[in-house]
Amino acid sequence: MPNVEKVSIALTPEMAAVVRQAVESGDYASNSEIVREALRDWKLKRALQQQEVEELRRLWQEGLHSGPSRFADVADLKAEARRRLEAQSQPGA
């Protein structure tokens, strides 16, 4: 593998045992392969989390720009939510 940098990492005994087992069972060729896959998964997870945060921010702004709420307070909002839930659970709804 060209252009690699060796680093040292510390793992709990339990994590180290999991890594050793994965290599011994043939699931992975080396400890490094496991760490590389874990980092790829971590990067993907962080990217997805960032997308979710951006979506929430977009929705928040959309809500702010949509104007005032039609509910006077949280109690009114909850009552409407309960009404809708009850309507959905009614047969033929």
PyMOL Python script that loads the backbone (N, CA, C, O; Angstrom):
from pymol import cmd

cmd.read_pdbstr("""\
ATOM      1  N   MET A   1       0.855  -1.172   0.000  1.00  0.00           N
ATOM      2  CA  MET A   1       0.000   0.000   0.000  1.00  0.00           C
ATOM      3  C   MET A   1       0.902   1.236   0.000  1.00  0.00           C
ATOM      4  O   MET A   1       1.626   1.467   0.969  1.00  0.00           O
ATOM      5  N   PRO A   2       0.869   2.030  -1.068  1.00  0.00           N
ATOM      6  CA  PRO A   2       1.740   3.205  -1.162  1.00  0.00           C
ATOM      7  C   PRO A   2       1.273   4.320  -0.239  1.00  0.00           C
ATOM      8  O   PRO A   2       0.098   4.415   0.114  1.00  0.00           O
ATOM      9  N   ASN A   3       2.234   5.163   0.143  1.00  0.00           N
ATOM     10  CA  ASN A   3       1.951   6.343   0.955  1.00  0.00           C
ATOM     11  C   ASN A   3       1.154   6.037   2.215  1.00  0.00           C
ATOM     12  O   ASN A   3       0.076   6.593   2.423  1.00  0.00           O
ATOM     13  N   VAL A   4       1.678   5.166   3.044  1.00  0.00           N
ATOM     14  CA  VAL A   4       1.019   4.875   4.313  1.00  0.00           C
ATOM     15  C   VAL A   4       1.833   5.466   5.437  1.00  0.00           C
ATOM     16  O   VAL A   4       3.052   5.612   5.338  1.00  0.00           O
ATOM     17  N   GLU A   5       1.150   5.801   6.492  1.00  0.00           N
ATOM     18  CA  GLU A   5       1.807   6.318   7.694  1.00  0.00           C
ATOM     19  C   GLU A   5       1.451   5.385   8.832  1.00  0.00           C
ATOM     20  O   GLU A   5       0.278   5.092   9.063  1.00  0.00           O
ATOM     21  N   LYS A   6       2.452   4.927   9.532  1.00  0.00           N
ATOM     22  CA  LYS A   6       2.203   4.041  10.660  1.00  0.00           C
ATOM     23  C   LYS A   6       1.873   4.875  11.883  1.00  0.00           C
ATOM     24  O   LYS A   6       2.540   5.866  12.182  1.00  0.00           O
ATOM     25  N   VAL A   7       0.814   4.448  12.593  1.00  0.00           N
ATOM     26  CA  VAL A   7       0.431   5.086  13.847  1.00  0.00           C
ATOM     27  C   VAL A   7       0.206   3.993  14.875  1.00  0.00           C
ATOM     28  O   VAL A   7      -0.047   2.837  14.538  1.00  0.00           O
ATOM     29  N   SER A   8       0.302   4.375  16.098  1.00  0.00           N
ATOM     30  CA  SER A   8       0.063   3.444  17.186  1.00  0.00           C
ATOM     31  C   SER A   8      -1.261   3.819  17.847  1.00  0.00           C
ATOM     32  O   SER A   8      -1.525   4.993  18.104  1.00  0.00           O
ATOM     33  N   ILE A   9      -2.087   2.817  18.119  1.00  0.00           N
ATOM     34  CA  ILE A   9      -3.356   3.081  18.787  1.00  0.00           C
ATOM     35  C   ILE A   9      -3.451   2.227  20.045  1.00  0.00           C
ATOM     36  O   ILE A   9      -2.841   1.161  20.131  1.00  0.00           O
ATOM     37  N   ALA A  10      -4.209   2.698  21.003  1.00  0.00           N
ATOM     38  CA  ALA A  10      -4.431   1.951  22.242  1.00  0.00           C
ATOM     39  C   ALA A  10      -5.862   1.449  22.255  1.00  0.00           C
ATOM     40  O   ALA A  10      -6.794   2.212  22.005  1.00  0.00           O
ATOM     41  N   LEU A  11      -6.037   0.175  22.544  1.00  0.00           N
ATOM     42  CA  LEU A  11      -7.358  -0.440  22.612  1.00  0.00           C
ATOM     43  C   LEU A  11      -7.545  -1.074  23.982  1.00  0.00           C
ATOM     44  O   LEU A  11      -6.584  -1.482  24.633  1.00  0.00           O
ATOM     45  N   THR A  12      -8.793  -1.148  24.402  1.00  0.00           N
ATOM     46  CA  THR A  12      -9.077  -1.899  25.623  1.00  0.00           C
ATOM     47  C   THR A  12      -8.774  -3.365  25.345  1.00  0.00           C
ATOM     48  O   THR A  12      -8.743  -3.775  24.185  1.00  0.00           O
ATOM     49  N   PRO A  13      -8.554  -4.150  26.373  1.00  0.00           N
ATOM     50  CA  PRO A  13      -8.313  -5.580  26.146  1.00  0.00           C
ATOM     51  C   PRO A  13      -9.457  -6.252  25.372  1.00  0.00           C
ATOM     52  O   PRO A  13      -9.218  -7.134  24.548  1.00  0.00           O
ATOM     53  N   GLU A  14     -10.687  -5.833  25.639  1.00  0.00           N
ATOM     54  CA  GLU A  14     -11.834  -6.417  24.939  1.00  0.00           C
ATOM     55  C   GLU A  14     -11.785  -6.086  23.443  1.00  0.00           C
ATOM     56  O   GLU A  14     -12.015  -6.955  22.603  1.00  0.00           O
ATOM     57  N   MET A  15     -11.485  -4.831  23.119  1.00  0.00           N
ATOM     58  CA  MET A  15     -11.399  -4.435  21.718  1.00  0.00           C
ATOM     59  C   MET A  15     -10.249  -5.146  21.022  1.00  0.00           C
ATOM     60  O   MET A  15     -10.389  -5.594  19.884  1.00  0.00           O
ATOM     61  N   ALA A  16      -9.123  -5.251  21.696  1.00  0.00           N
ATOM     62  CA  ALA A  16      -7.968  -5.934  21.113  1.00  0.00           C
ATOM     63  C   ALA A  16      -8.304  -7.398  20.837  1.00  0.00           C
ATOM     64  O   ALA A  16      -7.884  -7.950  19.820  1.00  0.00           O
ATOM     65  N   ALA A  17      -9.056  -8.024  21.733  1.00  0.00           N
ATOM     66  CA  ALA A  17      -9.443  -9.424  21.544  1.00  0.00           C
ATOM     67  C   ALA A  17     -10.366  -9.555  20.323  1.00  0.00           C
ATOM     68  O   ALA A  17     -10.256 -10.518  19.564  1.00  0.00           O
ATOM     69  N   VAL A  18     -11.265  -8.599  20.138  1.00  0.00           N
ATOM     70  CA  VAL A  18     -12.165  -8.631  18.985  1.00  0.00           C
ATOM     71  C   VAL A  18     -11.363  -8.502  17.696  1.00  0.00           C
ATOM     72  O   VAL A  18     -11.629  -9.205  16.721  1.00  0.00           O
ATOM     73  N   VAL A  19     -10.384  -7.608  17.692  1.00  0.00           N
ATOM     74  CA  VAL A  19      -9.541  -7.410  16.509  1.00  0.00           C
ATOM     75  C   VAL A  19      -8.763  -8.692  16.207  1.00  0.00           C
ATOM     76  O   VAL A  19      -8.730  -9.150  15.064  1.00  0.00           O
ATOM     77  N   ARG A  20      -8.142  -9.264  17.232  1.00  0.00           N
ATOM     78  CA  ARG A  20      -7.377 -10.501  17.035  1.00  0.00           C
ATOM     79  C   ARG A  20      -8.273 -11.614  16.486  1.00  0.00           C
ATOM     80  O   ARG A  20      -7.878 -12.336  15.570  1.00  0.00           O
ATOM     81  N   GLN A  21      -9.470 -11.750  17.041  1.00  0.00           N
ATOM     82  CA  GLN A  21     -10.401 -12.798  16.609  1.00  0.00           C
ATOM     83  C   GLN A  21     -10.792 -12.598  15.142  1.00  0.00           C
ATOM     84  O   GLN A  21     -10.889 -13.564  14.386  1.00  0.00           O
ATOM     85  N   ALA A  22     -11.016 -11.350  14.745  1.00  0.00           N
ATOM     86  CA  ALA A  22     -11.409 -11.075  13.362  1.00  0.00           C
ATOM     87  C   ALA A  22     -10.298 -11.462  12.396  1.00  0.00           C
ATOM     88  O   ALA A  22     -10.569 -11.970  11.307  1.00  0.00           O
ATOM     89  N   VAL A  23      -9.057 -11.227  12.786  1.00  0.00           N
ATOM     90  CA  VAL A  23      -7.918 -11.590  11.922  1.00  0.00           C
ATOM     91  C   VAL A  23      -7.729 -13.109  11.932  1.00  0.00           C
ATOM     92  O   VAL A  23      -7.538 -13.720  10.881  1.00  0.00           O
ATOM     93  N   GLU A  24      -7.785 -13.717  13.128  1.00  0.00           N
ATOM     94  CA  GLU A  24      -7.581 -15.164  13.233  1.00  0.00           C
ATOM     95  C   GLU A  24      -8.656 -15.951  12.485  1.00  0.00           C
ATOM     96  O   GLU A  24      -8.381 -17.023  11.947  1.00  0.00           O
ATOM     97  N   SER A  25      -9.878 -15.420  12.451  1.00  0.00           N
ATOM     98  CA  SER A  25     -10.962 -16.131  11.773  1.00  0.00           C
ATOM     99  C   SER A  25     -10.899 -15.961  10.256  1.00  0.00           C
ATOM    100  O   SER A  25     -11.609 -16.643   9.515  1.00  0.00           O
ATOM    101  N   GLY A  26     -10.040 -15.041   9.802  1.00  0.00           N
ATOM    102  CA  GLY A  26      -9.911 -14.816   8.373  1.00  0.00           C
ATOM    103  C   GLY A  26     -10.848 -13.754   7.823  1.00  0.00           C
ATOM    104  O   GLY A  26     -10.868 -13.504   6.618  1.00  0.00           O
ATOM    105  N   ASP A  27     -11.625 -13.125   8.702  1.00  0.00           N
ATOM    106  CA  ASP A  27     -12.512 -12.055   8.245  1.00  0.00           C
ATOM    107  C   ASP A  27     -11.713 -10.876   7.715  1.00  0.00           C
ATOM    108  O   ASP A  27     -12.160 -10.172   6.809  1.00  0.00           O
ATOM    109  N   TYR A  28     -10.545 -10.663   8.272  1.00  0.00           N
ATOM    110  CA  TYR A  28      -9.658  -9.565   7.865  1.00  0.00           C
ATOM    111  C   TYR A  28      -8.246 -10.112   7.743  1.00  0.00           C
ATOM    112  O   TYR A  28      -7.880 -11.073   8.419  1.00  0.00           O
ATOM    113  N   ALA A  29      -7.459  -9.495   6.878  1.00  0.00           N
ATOM    114  CA  ALA A  29      -6.085  -9.944   6.664  1.00  0.00           C
ATOM    115  C   ALA A  29      -5.145  -9.414   7.742  1.00  0.00           C
ATOM    116  O   ALA A  29      -4.126 -10.037   8.040  1.00  0.00           O
ATOM    117  N   SER A  30      -5.488  -8.259   8.331  1.00  0.00           N
ATOM    118  CA  SER A  30      -4.587  -7.658   9.316  1.00  0.00           C
ATOM    119  C   SER A  30      -5.353  -6.720  10.237  1.00  0.00           C
ATOM    120  O   SER A  30      -6.488  -6.330   9.963  1.00  0.00           O
ATOM    121  N   ASN A  31      -4.695  -6.371  11.337  1.00  0.00           N
ATOM    122  CA  ASN A  31      -5.248  -5.375  12.263  1.00  0.00           C
ATOM    123  C   ASN A  31      -5.472  -4.054  11.531  1.00  0.00           C
ATOM    124  O   ASN A  31      -6.477  -3.378  11.748  1.00  0.00           O
ATOM    125  N   SER A  32      -4.536  -3.696  10.670  1.00  0.00           N
ATOM    126  CA  SER A  32      -4.637  -2.435   9.934  1.00  0.00           C
ATOM    127  C   SER A  32      -5.871  -2.399   9.045  1.00  0.00           C
ATOM    128  O   SER A  32      -6.525  -1.364   8.917  1.00  0.00           O
ATOM    129  N   GLU A  33      -6.181  -3.526   8.436  1.00  0.00           N
ATOM    130  CA  GLU A  33      -7.364  -3.580   7.573  1.00  0.00           C
ATOM    131  C   GLU A  33      -8.624  -3.293   8.382  1.00  0.00           C
ATOM    132  O   GLU A  33      -9.526  -2.605   7.902  1.00  0.00           O
ATOM    133  N   ILE A  34      -8.691  -3.810   9.593  1.00  0.00           N
ATOM    134  CA  ILE A  34      -9.843  -3.567  10.472  1.00  0.00           C
ATOM    135  C   ILE A  34      -9.939  -2.077  10.815  1.00  0.00           C
ATOM    136  O   ILE A  34     -11.020  -1.491  10.755  1.00  0.00           O
ATOM    137  N   VAL A  35      -8.823  -1.479  11.167  1.00  0.00           N
ATOM    138  CA  VAL A  35      -8.819  -0.058  11.535  1.00  0.00           C
ATOM    139  C   VAL A  35      -9.198   0.798  10.334  1.00  0.00           C
ATOM    140  O   VAL A  35      -9.959   1.756  10.469  1.00  0.00           O
ATOM    141  N   ARG A  36      -8.676   0.463   9.170  1.00  0.00           N
ATOM    142  CA  ARG A  36      -9.028   1.235   7.968  1.00  0.00           C
ATOM    143  C   ARG A  36     -10.534   1.159   7.682  1.00  0.00           C
ATOM    144  O   ARG A  36     -11.163   2.169   7.368  1.00  0.00           O
ATOM    145  N   GLU A  37     -11.105  -0.050   7.793  1.00  0.00           N
ATOM    146  CA  GLU A  37     -12.550  -0.178   7.569  1.00  0.00           C
ATOM    147  C   GLU A  37     -13.332   0.591   8.623  1.00  0.00           C
ATOM    148  O   GLU A  37     -14.324   1.247   8.306  1.00  0.00           O
ATOM    149  N   ALA A  38     -12.895   0.516   9.864  1.00  0.00           N
ATOM    150  CA  ALA A  38     -13.574   1.248  10.932  1.00  0.00           C
ATOM    151  C   ALA A  38     -13.532   2.754  10.668  1.00  0.00           C
ATOM    152  O   ALA A  38     -14.517   3.456  10.901  1.00  0.00           O
ATOM    153  N   LEU A  39     -12.403   3.243  10.187  1.00  0.00           N
ATOM    154  CA  LEU A  39     -12.295   4.675   9.880  1.00  0.00           C
ATOM    155  C   LEU A  39     -13.167   5.068   8.699  1.00  0.00           C
ATOM    156  O   LEU A  39     -13.759   6.147   8.700  1.00  0.00           O
ATOM    157  N   ARG A  40     -13.254   4.204   7.689  1.00  0.00           N
ATOM    158  CA  ARG A  40     -14.151   4.495   6.560  1.00  0.00           C
ATOM    159  C   ARG A  40     -15.600   4.564   7.044  1.00  0.00           C
ATOM    160  O   ARG A  40     -16.347   5.462   6.655  1.00  0.00           O
ATOM    161  N   ASP A  41     -15.992   3.612   7.892  1.00  0.00           N
ATOM    162  CA  ASP A  41     -17.354   3.613   8.440  1.00  0.00           C
ATOM    163  C   ASP A  41     -17.594   4.855   9.299  1.00  0.00           C
ATOM    164  O   ASP A  41     -18.669   5.452   9.241  1.00  0.00           O
ATOM    165  N   TRP A  42     -16.606   5.241  10.089  1.00  0.00           N
ATOM    166  CA  TRP A  42     -16.709   6.421  10.946  1.00  0.00           C
ATOM    167  C   TRP A  42     -16.877   7.684  10.099  1.00  0.00           C
ATOM    168  O   TRP A  42     -17.692   8.552  10.414  1.00  0.00           O
ATOM    169  N   LYS A  43     -16.097   7.774   9.024  1.00  0.00           N
ATOM    170  CA  LYS A  43     -16.216   8.941   8.142  1.00  0.00           C
ATOM    171  C   LYS A  43     -17.605   9.007   7.513  1.00  0.00           C
ATOM    172  O   LYS A  43     -18.205  10.079   7.437  1.00  0.00           O
ATOM    173  N   LEU A  44     -18.112   7.864   7.063  1.00  0.00           N
ATOM    174  CA  LEU A  44     -19.443   7.816   6.470  1.00  0.00           C
ATOM    175  C   LEU A  44     -20.500   8.218   7.495  1.00  0.00           C
ATOM    176  O   LEU A  44     -21.405   8.995   7.191  1.00  0.00           O
ATOM    177  N   LYS A  45     -20.382   7.690   8.700  1.00  0.00           N
ATOM    178  CA  LYS A  45     -21.335   8.022   9.765  1.00  0.00           C
ATOM    179  C   LYS A  45     -21.314   9.518  10.052  1.00  0.00           C
ATOM    180  O   LYS A  45     -22.369  10.136  10.192  1.00  0.00           O
ATOM    181  N   ARG A  46     -20.141  10.094  10.140  1.00  0.00           N
ATOM    182  CA  ARG A  46     -20.034  11.539  10.392  1.00  0.00           C
ATOM    183  C   ARG A  46     -20.626  12.343   9.246  1.00  0.00           C
ATOM    184  O   ARG A  46     -21.278  13.360   9.482  1.00  0.00           O
ATOM    185  N   ALA A  47     -20.415  11.913   8.026  1.00  0.00           N
ATOM    186  CA  ALA A  47     -20.978  12.625   6.876  1.00  0.00           C
ATOM    187  C   ALA A  47     -22.505  12.564   6.909  1.00  0.00           C
ATOM    188  O   ALA A  47     -23.175  13.560   6.637  1.00  0.00           O
ATOM    189  N   LEU A  48     -23.050  11.400   7.241  1.00  0.00           N
ATOM    190  CA  LEU A  48     -24.501  11.262   7.332  1.00  0.00           C
ATOM    191  C   LEU A  48     -25.058  12.117   8.465  1.00  0.00           C
ATOM    192  O   LEU A  48     -26.110  12.739   8.315  1.00  0.00           O
ATOM    193  N   GLN A  49     -24.362  12.150   9.593  1.00  0.00           N
ATOM    194  CA  GLN A  49     -24.802  12.993  10.707  1.00  0.00           C
ATOM    195  C   GLN A  49     -24.797  14.461  10.300  1.00  0.00           C
ATOM    196  O   GLN A  49     -25.710  15.210  10.649  1.00  0.00           O
ATOM    197  N   GLN A  50     -23.773  14.870   9.566  1.00  0.00           N
ATOM    198  CA  GLN A  50     -23.690  16.256   9.116  1.00  0.00           C
ATOM    199  C   GLN A  50     -24.837  16.578   8.168  1.00  0.00           C
ATOM    200  O   GLN A  50     -25.411  17.665   8.231  1.00  0.00           O
ATOM    201  N   GLN A  51     -25.172  15.636   7.290  1.00  0.00           N
ATOM    202  CA  GLN A  51     -26.311  15.836   6.385  1.00  0.00           C
ATOM    203  C   GLN A  51     -27.604  15.985   7.182  1.00  0.00           C
ATOM    204  O   GLN A  51     -28.449  16.819   6.855  1.00  0.00           O
ATOM    205  N   GLU A  52     -27.754  15.173   8.230  1.00  0.00           N
ATOM    206  CA  GLU A  52     -28.958  15.260   9.057  1.00  0.00           C
ATOM    207  C   GLU A  52     -29.028  16.605   9.772  1.00  0.00           C
ATOM    208  O   GLU A  52     -30.099  17.204   9.862  1.00  0.00           O
ATOM    209  N   VAL A  53     -27.899  17.081  10.278  1.00  0.00           N
ATOM    210  CA  VAL A  53     -27.869  18.385  10.942  1.00  0.00           C
ATOM    211  C   VAL A  53     -28.233  19.485   9.947  1.00  0.00           C
ATOM    212  O   VAL A  53     -29.015  20.381  10.267  1.00  0.00           O
ATOM    213  N   GLU A  54     -27.675  19.420   8.762  1.00  0.00           N
ATOM    214  CA  GLU A  54     -27.984  20.422   7.738  1.00  0.00           C
ATOM    215  C   GLU A  54     -29.458  20.379   7.361  1.00  0.00           C
ATOM    216  O   GLU A  54     -30.069  21.427   7.153  1.00  0.00           O
ATOM    217  N   GLU A  55     -30.043  19.185   7.270  1.00  0.00           N
ATOM    218  CA  GLU A  55     -31.460  19.056   6.961  1.00  0.00           C
ATOM    219  C   GLU A  55     -32.314  19.654   8.080  1.00  0.00           C
ATOM    220  O   GLU A  55     -33.300  20.343   7.814  1.00  0.00           O
ATOM    221  N   LEU A  56     -31.934  19.390   9.322  1.00  0.00           N
ATOM    222  CA  LEU A  56     -32.665  19.977  10.447  1.00  0.00           C
ATOM    223  C   LEU A  56     -32.575  21.502  10.435  1.00  0.00           C
ATOM    224  O   LEU A  56     -33.562  22.189  10.696  1.00  0.00           O
ATOM    225  N   ARG A  57     -31.399  22.020  10.134  1.00  0.00           N
ATOM    226  CA  ARG A  57     -31.249  23.476  10.043  1.00  0.00           C
ATOM    227  C   ARG A  57     -32.114  24.046   8.930  1.00  0.00           C
ATOM    228  O   ARG A  57     -32.735  25.096   9.096  1.00  0.00           O
ATOM    229  N   ARG A  58     -32.157  23.353   7.787  1.00  0.00           N
ATOM    230  CA  ARG A  58     -32.974  23.807   6.679  1.00  0.00           C
ATOM    231  C   ARG A  58     -34.451  23.808   7.060  1.00  0.00           C
ATOM    232  O   ARG A  58     -35.176  24.764   6.789  1.00  0.00           O
ATOM    233  N   LEU A  59     -34.883  22.712   7.696  1.00  0.00           N
ATOM    234  CA  LEU A  59     -36.279  22.612   8.121  1.00  0.00           C
ATOM    235  C   LEU A  59     -36.616  23.669   9.175  1.00  0.00           C
ATOM    236  O   LEU A  59     -37.711  24.233   9.169  1.00  0.00           O
ATOM    237  N   TRP A  60     -35.672  23.933  10.077  1.00  0.00           N
ATOM    238  CA  TRP A  60     -35.868  24.969  11.100  1.00  0.00           C
ATOM    239  C   TRP A  60     -36.087  26.327  10.429  1.00  0.00           C
ATOM    240  O   TRP A  60     -37.016  27.060  10.767  1.00  0.00           O
ATOM    241  N   GLN A  61     -35.224  26.641   9.487  1.00  0.00           N
ATOM    242  CA  GLN A  61     -35.351  27.916   8.787  1.00  0.00           C
ATOM    243  C   GLN A  61     -36.652  27.975   7.997  1.00  0.00           C
ATOM    244  O   GLN A  61     -37.318  29.009   7.966  1.00  0.00           O
ATOM    245  N   GLU A  62     -37.007  26.884   7.370  1.00  0.00           N
ATOM    246  CA  GLU A  62     -38.263  26.820   6.622  1.00  0.00           C
ATOM    247  C   GLU A  62     -39.443  27.094   7.555  1.00  0.00           C
ATOM    248  O   GLU A  62     -40.374  27.820   7.208  1.00  0.00           O
ATOM    249  N   GLY A  63     -39.380  26.498   8.740  1.00  0.00           N
ATOM    250  CA  GLY A  63     -40.439  26.725   9.725  1.00  0.00           C
ATOM    251  C   GLY A  63     -40.500  28.171  10.178  1.00  0.00           C
ATOM    252  O   GLY A  63     -41.581  28.745  10.310  1.00  0.00           O
ATOM    253  N   LEU A  64     -39.337  28.757  10.416  1.00  0.00           N
ATOM    254  CA  LEU A  64     -39.303  30.162  10.833  1.00  0.00           C
ATOM    255  C   LEU A  64     -39.876  31.073   9.762  1.00  0.00           C
ATOM    256  O   LEU A  64     -40.591  32.028  10.062  1.00  0.00           O
ATOM    257  N   HIS A  65     -39.558  30.771   8.516  1.00  0.00           N
ATOM    258  CA  HIS A  65     -40.019  31.614   7.415  1.00  0.00           C
ATOM    259  C   HIS A  65     -41.478  31.365   7.022  1.00  0.00           C
ATOM    260  O   HIS A  65     -42.059  32.134   6.256  1.00  0.00           O
ATOM    261  N   SER A  66     -42.062  30.295   7.545  1.00  0.00           N
ATOM    262  CA  SER A  66     -43.434  29.967   7.165  1.00  0.00           C
ATOM    263  C   SER A  66     -44.459  30.826   7.900  1.00  0.00           C
ATOM    264  O   SER A  66     -45.647  30.792   7.583  1.00  0.00           O
ATOM    265  N   GLY A  67     -44.006  31.577   8.859  1.00  0.00           N
ATOM    266  CA  GLY A  67     -44.927  32.453   9.578  1.00  0.00           C
ATOM    267  C   GLY A  67     -45.283  31.908  10.937  1.00  0.00           C
ATOM    268  O   GLY A  67     -44.773  30.870  11.360  1.00  0.00           O
ATOM    269  N   PRO A  68     -46.167  32.618  11.620  1.00  0.00           N
ATOM    270  CA  PRO A  68     -46.524  32.213  12.982  1.00  0.00           C
ATOM    271  C   PRO A  68     -47.310  30.901  12.991  1.00  0.00           C
ATOM    272  O   PRO A  68     -47.960  30.538  12.011  1.00  0.00           O
ATOM    273  N   SER A  69     -47.232  30.216  14.101  1.00  0.00           N
ATOM    274  CA  SER A  69     -47.947  28.956  14.271  1.00  0.00           C
ATOM    275  C   SER A  69     -49.442  29.220  14.392  1.00  0.00           C
ATOM    276  O   SER A  69     -49.872  30.293  14.816  1.00  0.00           O
ATOM    277  N   ARG A  70     -50.217  28.218  14.011  1.00  0.00           N
ATOM    278  CA  ARG A  70     -51.662  28.350  14.189  1.00  0.00           C
ATOM    279  C   ARG A  70     -52.083  27.888  15.574  1.00  0.00           C
ATOM    280  O   ARG A  70     -53.262  27.953  15.921  1.00  0.00           O
ATOM    281  N   PHE A  71     -51.131  27.424  16.361  1.00  0.00           N
ATOM    282  CA  PHE A  71     -51.415  26.982  17.725  1.00  0.00           C
ATOM    283  C   PHE A  71     -50.977  28.061  18.709  1.00  0.00           C
ATOM    284  O   PHE A  71     -49.904  28.649  18.572  1.00  0.00           O
ATOM    285  N   ALA A  72     -51.825  28.307  19.700  1.00  0.00           N
ATOM    286  CA  ALA A  72     -51.537  29.356  20.676  1.00  0.00           C
ATOM    287  C   ALA A  72     -50.410  28.950  21.621  1.00  0.00           C
ATOM    288  O   ALA A  72     -49.622  29.789  22.058  1.00  0.00           O
ATOM    289  N   ASP A  73     -50.342  27.661  21.931  1.00  0.00           N
ATOM    290  CA  ASP A  73     -49.306  27.190  22.848  1.00  0.00           C
ATOM    291  C   ASP A  73     -49.078  25.694  22.646  1.00  0.00           C
ATOM    292  O   ASP A  73     -49.705  25.064  21.795  1.00  0.00           O
ATOM    293  N   VAL A  74     -48.174  25.144  23.441  1.00  0.00           N
ATOM    294  CA  VAL A  74     -47.813  23.730  23.304  1.00  0.00           C
ATOM    295  C   VAL A  74     -49.006  22.838  23.625  1.00  0.00           C
ATOM    296  O   VAL A  74     -49.170  21.784  23.009  1.00  0.00           O
ATOM    297  N   ALA A  75     -49.836  23.239  24.572  1.00  0.00           N
ATOM    298  CA  ALA A  75     -51.012  22.434  24.916  1.00  0.00           C
ATOM    299  C   ALA A  75     -51.937  22.291  23.711  1.00  0.00           C
ATOM    300  O   ALA A  75     -52.470  21.208  23.469  1.00  0.00           O
ATOM    301  N   ASP A  76     -52.133  23.361  22.958  1.00  0.00           N
ATOM    302  CA  ASP A  76     -52.957  23.284  21.745  1.00  0.00           C
ATOM    303  C   ASP A  76     -52.331  22.352  20.712  1.00  0.00           C
ATOM    304  O   ASP A  76     -53.029  21.571  20.067  1.00  0.00           O
ATOM    305  N   LEU A  77     -51.034  22.439  20.563  1.00  0.00           N
ATOM    306  CA  LEU A  77     -50.324  21.574  19.623  1.00  0.00           C
ATOM    307  C   LEU A  77     -50.490  20.110  20.012  1.00  0.00           C
ATOM    308  O   LEU A  77     -50.773  19.266  19.162  1.00  0.00           O
ATOM    309  N   LYS A  78     -50.312  19.809  21.304  1.00  0.00           N
ATOM    310  CA  LYS A  78     -50.469  18.432  21.783  1.00  0.00           C
ATOM    311  C   LYS A  78     -51.896  17.934  21.563  1.00  0.00           C
ATOM    312  O   LYS A  78     -52.106  16.788  21.166  1.00  0.00           O
ATOM    313  N   ALA A  79     -52.861  18.790  21.819  1.00  0.00           N
ATOM    314  CA  ALA A  79     -54.261  18.397  21.624  1.00  0.00           C
ATOM    315  C   ALA A  79     -54.521  18.043  20.162  1.00  0.00           C
ATOM    316  O   ALA A  79     -55.208  17.063  19.876  1.00  0.00           O
ATOM    317  N   GLU A  80     -53.981  18.827  19.243  1.00  0.00           N
ATOM    318  CA  GLU A  80     -54.140  18.549  17.819  1.00  0.00           C
ATOM    319  C   GLU A  80     -53.456  17.235  17.447  1.00  0.00           C
ATOM    320  O   GLU A  80     -54.003  16.449  16.674  1.00  0.00           O
ATOM    321  N   ALA A  81     -52.283  17.000  17.984  1.00  0.00           N
ATOM    322  CA  ALA A  81     -51.563  15.751  17.703  1.00  0.00           C
ATOM    323  C   ALA A  81     -52.359  14.559  18.217  1.00  0.00           C
ATOM    324  O   ALA A  81     -52.455  13.536  17.539  1.00  0.00           O
ATOM    325  N   ARG A  82     -52.930  14.685  19.412  1.00  0.00           N
ATOM    326  CA  ARG A  82     -53.741  13.595  19.956  1.00  0.00           C
ATOM    327  C   ARG A  82     -54.982  13.361  19.099  1.00  0.00           C
ATOM    328  O   ARG A  82     -55.360  12.215  18.856  1.00  0.00           O
ATOM    329  N   ARG A  83     -55.616  14.439  18.642  1.00  0.00           N
ATOM    330  CA  ARG A  83     -56.793  14.327  17.797  1.00  0.00           C
ATOM    331  C   ARG A  83     -56.456  13.572  16.512  1.00  0.00           C
ATOM    332  O   ARG A  83     -57.207  12.694  16.087  1.00  0.00           O
ATOM    333  N   ARG A  84     -55.321  13.917  15.895  1.00  0.00           N
ATOM    334  CA  ARG A  84     -54.908  13.250  14.651  1.00  0.00           C
ATOM    335  C   ARG A  84     -54.588  11.777  14.883  1.00  0.00           C
ATOM    336  O   ARG A  84     -54.941  10.921  14.073  1.00  0.00           O
ATOM    337  N   LEU A  85     -53.921  11.492  15.987  1.00  0.00           N
ATOM    338  CA  LEU A  85     -53.583  10.110  16.320  1.00  0.00           C
ATOM    339  C   LEU A  85     -54.837   9.290  16.529  1.00  0.00           C
ATOM    340  O   LEU A  85     -54.940   8.158  16.055  1.00  0.00           O
ATOM    341  N   GLU A  86     -55.781   9.863  17.235  1.00  0.00           N
ATOM    342  CA  GLU A  86     -57.048   9.168  17.482  1.00  0.00           C
ATOM    343  C   GLU A  86     -57.798   8.944  16.166  1.00  0.00           C
ATOM    344  O   GLU A  86     -58.364   7.873  15.949  1.00  0.00           O
ATOM    345  N   ALA A  87     -57.801   9.939  15.302  1.00  0.00           N
ATOM    346  CA  ALA A  87     -58.468   9.808  14.015  1.00  0.00           C
ATOM    347  C   ALA A  87     -57.838   8.706  13.171  1.00  0.00           C
ATOM    348  O   ALA A  87     -58.545   7.991  12.460  1.00  0.00           O
ATOM    349  N   GLN A  88     -56.521   8.562  13.240  1.00  0.00           N
ATOM    350  CA  GLN A  88     -55.820   7.516  12.471  1.00  0.00           C
ATOM    351  C   GLN A  88     -56.145   6.129  12.998  1.00  0.00           C
ATOM    352  O   GLN A  88     -56.191   5.166  12.233  1.00  0.00           O
ATOM    353  N   SER A  89     -56.369   6.022  14.290  1.00  0.00           N
ATOM    354  CA  SER A  89     -56.617   4.696  14.877  1.00  0.00           C
ATOM    355  C   SER A  89     -58.065   4.272  14.760  1.00  0.00           C
ATOM    356  O   SER A  89     -58.399   3.134  15.092  1.00  0.00           O
ATOM    357  N   GLN A  90     -58.939   5.161  14.294  1.00  0.00           N
ATOM    358  CA  GLN A  90     -60.350   4.836  14.105  1.00  0.00           C
ATOM    359  C   GLN A  90     -60.515   4.001  12.840  1.00  0.00           C
ATOM    360  O   GLN A  90     -59.888   4.303  11.825  1.00  0.00           O
ATOM    361  N   PRO A  91     -61.338   2.964  12.876  1.00  0.00           N
ATOM    362  CA  PRO A  91     -61.580   2.170  11.669  1.00  0.00           C
ATOM    363  C   PRO A  91     -62.201   3.051  10.581  1.00  0.00           C
ATOM    364  O   PRO A  91     -63.069   3.885  10.836  1.00  0.00           O
ATOM    365  N   GLY A  92     -61.721   2.829   9.371  1.00  0.00           N
ATOM    366  CA  GLY A  92     -62.244   3.589   8.239  1.00  0.00           C
ATOM    367  C   GLY A  92     -61.651   4.977   8.123  1.00  0.00           C
ATOM    368  O   GLY A  92     -62.098   5.778   7.302  1.00  0.00           O
ATOM    369  N   ALA A  93     -60.645   5.270   8.939  1.00  0.00           N
ATOM    370  CA  ALA A  93     -60.034   6.604   8.893  1.00  0.00           C
ATOM    371  C   ALA A  93     -58.971   6.675   7.835  1.00  0.00           C
ATOM    372  O   ALA A  93     -58.349   7.722   7.654  1.00  0.00           O
TER     373      ALA A  93
END
""", "prot")
cmd.dss("prot")
cmd.show_as("cartoon", "prot")
cmd.util.cbc("prot")
cmd.orient("prot")
